Amino acid sequence: MSTPDETLTAVETAVLAVPGVAELYRARPTLGSTVSAVKSLAARTAPSRVVLDGDVLRVVIGTDGSRPAPTTAHEAHVAALAVATEHGLVLSRVDVRVARVG
């Protein structure tokens, strides 16, 4: 089983590989993810742009305009859920928000 940081890094990589995804943005921090980000900064590692808030995975993408944003967001959702499940992460849902349409 992967560590939470390894899982979030794998999710980031999978989402960025989805056709039409141009960028990942840091999801809105919750108290738990804010504490995690502070710990990452203290350890001198980059905080993940994908946020795990309890059993909810939050992803914010920017699209490049090559494909419809809803299609891209749906495929990012599928990719994130598949990788999280593959790494043993049990989620109640995956929230994918489009912050920028290219």
Stockholm file with secondary structure:
# STOCKHOLM 1.0

chainA/1-102         MSTPDETLTAVETAVLAVPGVAELYRARPTLGSTVSAVKSLAARTAPSRVVLDGDVLRVVIGTDGSRPAPTTAHEAHVAALAVATEHGLVLSRVDVRVARVG
#=GR chainA/1-102 SS CCCHHHHHHHHHHHHHTSTTEEEEECCCCCHHHHHHHHHHHHTTCCCCSSEEETTEEEEEEEECSSSCHHHHHHHHHHHHHHHHHHTTCCCSEEEEEEEEEC
#=GC SS_cons         CCCHHHHHHHHHHHHHTSTTEEEEECCCCCHHHHHHHHHHHHTTCCCCSSEEETTEEEEEEEECSSSCHHHHHHHHHHHHHHHHHHTTCCCSEEEEEEEEEC
//
